[in-house]
Amino acid sequence: MPAEPRDYATGTKVPVDKTRSDIEKLLQQHGATAFGYATRESAAMLIFELAGRKIRMHLPLPDPGEERFRKRRRGAAPPLDLNASEQSAAHAQGVRERWRALFLIVRAKLQAVKDGIRTVEDEFLLDTVMANDQTVGEWLAPQVAQLYAEHKIPPLLPGLKELPDRNRP
């Protein structure tokens, strides 16, 4: 049986402030004209301007109360409780990993734009801020959910008869 793939940035030692700096430098290299971020315990927000668009990306941060930050697993043995210092260190590791994952996303999107595979609009549309201060994704998500709930989405392969869905009555 093949090994399960390792999560990106597992065990990273790169501090969050270094990752934010890396993201800012990357955005500047790709023509961003503004950059900022905000954080709170449960989330962070990355904001920037690129190609005349205002972009806002939300980064949910791990909850310090998650079991993975409170207990250590060792094989089949019962999990051991971590002390407060170990819990804090484990949570900080989770936050570092989450920021590195965001860096990977931004880097991949910018590389796709640079290589002409995608446009800025293609890659950042859902995170583009509109006049009402919502992102396109925040505005669009409930509408798409409703279309799916009402089964108003065309078949994935138009022109082919849909196969019966065994999960639908």
C-alpha contacts under 8 A as a table, 3 or more apart, distances in Angstrom:
res1	aa1	res2	aa2	distance
6	R	10	T	7.23
7	D	10	T	5.63
8	Y	97	E	7.58
8	Y	101	A	6.64
9	A	12	T	5.21
9	A	97	E	5.23
9	A	98	R	7.99
9	A	100	R	6.23
9	A	101	A	6.77
10	T	97	E	6.17
11	G	93	Q	7.06
11	G	97	E	7.30
12	T	93	Q	7.46
12	T	96	R	6.89
12	T	97	E	6.28
13	K	93	Q	7.89
13	K	96	R	7.55
14	V	18	K	6.52
14	V	19	T	6.76
14	V	96	R	6.83
14	V	100	R	7.98
15	P	18	K	5.32
15	P	19	T	6.45
15	P	96	R	6.25
16	V	19	T	5.04
16	V	20	R	6.20
16	V	95	V	7.60
16	V	96	R	5.45
16	V	99	W	6.45
16	V	100	R	7.98
17	D	20	R	5.09
17	D	21	S	6.16
18	K	21	S	4.98
18	K	22	D	6.09
19	T	22	D	4.88
19	T	23	I	6.18
19	T	99	W	6.62
19	T	100	R	6.38
19	T	103	F	6.94
20	R	23	I	5.08
20	R	24	E	6.20
20	R	99	W	7.70
20	R	103	F	7.98
21	S	24	E	5.04
21	S	25	K	6.18
22	D	25	K	5.19
22	D	26	L	6.11
22	D	103	F	7.64
23	I	26	L	5.07
23	I	27	L	6.12
23	I	103	F	5.90
23	I	106	V	7.45
23	I	107	R	7.90
24	E	27	L	5.15
24	E	28	Q	6.17
24	E	35	F	6.54
25	K	28	Q	5.07
25	K	29	Q	6.15
26	L	29	Q	5.10
26	L	30	H	6.43
26	L	107	R	7.22
27	L	30	H	5.12
27	L	31	G	6.38
27	L	32	A	5.16
27	L	110	L	7.99
28	Q	31	G	5.11
28	Q	32	A	4.85
28	Q	33	T	6.93
29	Q	32	A	7.40
30	H	110	L	7.03
30	H	114	K	7.89
31	G	50	L	6.43
31	G	51	A	7.40
32	A	35	F	7.38
32	A	48	F	6.69
32	A	49	E	5.43
32	A	50	L	4.52
32	A	51	A	7.23
33	T	48	F	7.27
33	T	49	E	5.51
33	T	50	L	6.36
34	A	47	I	7.96
34	A	48	F	5.08
34	A	49	E	5.21
34	A	50	L	7.84
35	F	46	L	7.67
35	F	47	I	5.75
35	F	48	F	4.30
35	F	49	E	6.89
36	G	46	L	6.08
36	G	47	I	5.16
36	G	48	F	6.30
37	Y	44	A	7.13
37	Y	45	M	5.38
37	Y	46	L	4.50
37	Y	47	I	5.83
38	A	44	A	5.60
38	A	45	M	5.21
38	A	46	L	6.81
39	T	43	A	6.02
39	T	44	A	4.17
39	T	45	M	6.35
40	R	43	A	5.50
40	R	44	A	6.16
41	E	61	L	7.16
41	E	63	D	7.96
42	S	60	P	6.20
42	S	61	L	5.03
42	S	62	P	6.65
42	S	63	D	6.41
43	A	58	H	7.11
43	A	59	L	5.52
43	A	60	P	4.35
43	A	61	L	4.77
44	A	58	H	6.00
44	A	59	L	4.97
44	A	60	P	6.41
44	A	61	L	6.97
45	M	56	R	6.75
45	M	57	M	5.65
45	M	58	H	4.58
45	M	59	L	5.86
46	L	56	R	5.71
46	L	57	M	5.10
46	L	58	H	6.47
46	L	59	L	7.72
47	I	54	K	7.38
47	I	55	I	5.58
47	I	56	R	4.49
47	I	57	M	6.41
48	F	54	K	6.00
48	F	55	I	5.34
48	F	56	R	6.75
49	E	52	G	6.34
49	E	53	R	5.41
49	E	54	K	4.55
49	E	55	I	5.91
50	L	53	R	5.26
50	L	54	K	6.67
50	L	55	I	7.33
50	L	120	V	7.78
51	A	120	V	7.11
53	R	128	T	6.50
53	R	129	V	7.58
54	K	128	T	5.75
54	K	129	V	5.51
55	I	124	F	7.06
55	I	127	D	5.38
55	I	128	T	4.56
55	I	129	V	5.75
56	R	127	D	5.31
56	R	128	T	6.39
56	R	129	V	6.51
56	R	135	T	7.18
57	M	127	D	5.73
59	L	98	R	7.80
59	L	99	W	7.84
59	L	102	L	7.41
61	L	95	V	6.14
61	L	98	R	6.78
62	P	66	E	7.62
62	P	91	H	7.34
62	P	94	G	6.51
62	P	95	V	6.49
62	P	98	R	7.94
63	D	66	E	5.63
63	D	91	H	7.86
64	P	69	F	6.31
64	P	87	Q	7.80
64	P	88	S	7.73
64	P	91	H	5.68
65	G	69	F	6.72
65	G	70	R	6.93
66	E	69	F	5.59
66	E	70	R	6.71
67	E	70	R	4.93
67	E	71	K	5.83
68	R	71	K	5.70
68	R	72	R	6.94
68	R	90	A	7.97
69	F	72	R	7.78
69	F	82	L	7.74
69	F	87	Q	5.19
69	F	88	S	7.64
69	F	90	A	5.37
69	F	91	H	5.69
70	R	81	D	6.01
70	R	82	L	5.42
70	R	83	N	7.86
70	R	87	Q	5.54
71	K	79	P	5.81
71	K	80	L	5.33
71	K	81	D	4.53
71	K	82	L	5.34
72	R	79	P	5.33
72	R	80	L	5.15
72	R	81	D	6.43
72	R	82	L	6.60
73	R	76	A	7.96
73	R	77	A	7.29
73	R	78	P	6.98
73	R	79	P	4.54
73	R	80	L	6.57
74	R	77	A	5.70
74	R	78	P	7.34
74	R	79	P	6.55
82	L	85	S	7.88
82	L	86	E	5.58
82	L	87	Q	5.82
83	N	86	E	5.30
83	N	87	Q	6.13
84	A	87	Q	5.05
84	A	88	S	6.16
85	S	88	S	5.17
85	S	89	A	6.23
86	E	89	A	5.06
86	E	90	A	6.04
87	Q	90	A	5.10
87	Q	91	H	6.14
88	S	91	H	5.19
88	S	92	A	6.13
89	A	92	A	5.07
89	A	93	Q	6.20
90	A	93	Q	5.08
90	A	94	G	6.39
91	H	94	G	4.98
91	H	95	V	6.32
92	A	95	V	5.06
92	A	96	R	6.24
93	Q	96	R	5.09
93	Q	97	E	6.22
94	G	97	E	5.12
94	G	98	R	6.23
95	V	98	R	5.09
95	V	99	W	6.31
96	R	99	W	5.27
96	R	100	R	6.28
97	E	100	R	5.15
97	E	101	A	6.26
98	R	101	A	5.10
98	R	102	L	6.45
99	W	102	L	5.06
99	W	103	F	6.32
100	R	103	F	4.93
100	R	104	L	6.31
101	A	104	L	5.03
101	A	105	I	6.36
102	L	105	I	5.04
102	L	106	V	6.23
103	F	106	V	5.24
103	F	107	R	6.00
104	L	107	R	5.11
104	L	108	A	6.03
105	I	108	A	5.23
105	I	109	K	6.18
106	V	109	K	5.19
106	V	110	L	6.13
107	R	110	L	5.22
107	R	111	Q	6.04
108	A	111	Q	5.09
108	A	112	A	6.18
109	K	112	A	5.19
109	K	113	V	6.37
109	K	123	E	5.88
109	K	124	F	7.96
110	L	113	V	5.06
110	L	114	K	6.07
110	L	120	V	7.85
111	Q	114	K	4.95
111	Q	115	D	6.05
112	A	115	D	5.23
112	A	116	G	6.27
112	A	117	I	5.15
112	A	118	R	5.49
112	A	119	T	7.72
113	V	116	G	5.19
113	V	117	I	6.01
113	V	118	R	4.90
113	V	119	T	5.11
113	V	120	V	6.07
113	V	123	E	7.64
114	K	117	I	7.69
115	D	118	R	7.73
116	G	119	T	6.89
118	R	122	D	5.91
118	R	123	E	6.67
119	T	122	D	5.00
119	T	123	E	6.31
120	V	123	E	5.29
120	V	124	F	5.84
120	V	125	L	7.61
121	E	124	F	5.42
121	E	125	L	5.01
122	D	125	L	5.74
123	E	126	L	7.99
124	F	127	D	5.33
124	F	128	T	6.12
125	L	128	T	5.14
125	L	136	V	6.57
125	L	137	G	7.65
126	L	135	T	6.31
126	L	136	V	4.80
126	L	137	G	4.21
126	L	138	E	7.69
127	D	135	T	5.28
127	D	136	V	6.18
127	D	137	G	6.23
128	T	135	T	5.20
128	T	136	V	5.78
128	T	137	G	7.93
129	V	132	N	7.98
129	V	133	D	5.86
129	V	134	Q	5.70
129	V	135	T	4.28
129	V	136	V	6.45
130	M	133	D	5.42
130	M	134	Q	5.67
130	M	135	T	5.81
130	M	136	V	6.63
131	A	134	Q	7.46
134	Q	137	G	7.95
134	Q	138	E	5.96
134	Q	139	W	6.28
135	T	138	E	5.16
135	T	139	W	6.33
136	V	139	W	5.16
136	V	140	L	5.89
137	G	140	L	5.04
137	G	141	A	5.68
138	E	141	A	5.73
138	E	142	P	7.73
139	W	142	P	6.98
139	W	143	Q	7.70
140	L	143	Q	5.33
140	L	144	V	6.30
141	A	144	V	5.27
141	A	145	A	6.15
142	P	145	A	5.03
142	P	146	Q	6.17
143	Q	146	Q	5.15
143	Q	147	L	6.35
144	V	147	L	5.08
144	V	148	Y	6.33
145	A	148	Y	5.22
145	A	149	A	6.10
146	Q	149	A	4.93
146	Q	150	E	6.11
147	L	150	E	5.20
147	L	151	H	6.07
147	L	152	K	5.13
147	L	153	I	6.42
148	Y	151	H	4.85
148	Y	152	K	6.06
148	Y	153	I	6.21
149	A	152	K	7.80
154	P	158	P	7.16
155	P	158	P	5.52
155	P	160	L	7.98
155	P	162	E	6.63
157	L	160	L	5.96
158	P	161	K	7.99
165	D	168	R	5.58
166	R	169	P	7.61
